[in-house]
């Protein structure tokens, strides 16, 4: 059972997934108003308790730079620490990654029906890609092409002058 979260300045979306034949199957999901809670720990505890499920693994995409398993949230007065979350969940580790980095990792899993083309591009384009998302802030991530595959990297470009 995987506990996944998309943690932003406005909403914290949490979900439990089971892996079935290599695909993720949604088990339970909830949306919390981030500013109504003192921290992610409180939201995670509430979600796990009300779901009556226990994760085997946990990963949270968080709006803000992740440094050494810690995030000082960009749009919230929160400090999120992966070790504290792991202890709360009774797991060996809980992962924190940048929220747009999480989006970039998910792009390769999209089916053609999940994508809407804004521009018609001829051929099969390859090269670097960017993921940009306007929400409470302006999130950015990149994917550089090494000649055979994309490599994802986080960016806090929305905080640059």
ABEGO torsion letter per residue (X at the ends): XBBBBBBBAABBBBBBBBBBGGBBBBABBBBBBAAABAEAAAAAAAAAAAAGBBBABBBBBBBEBBBGGBBBBAABABBBBAAAAAAAAGBABBBBBBAAAAAAAAAAABBAAABBBABBBBEBBBEBBBBBBBBABBBBBBBBBAGABBBBBBBAAAABX
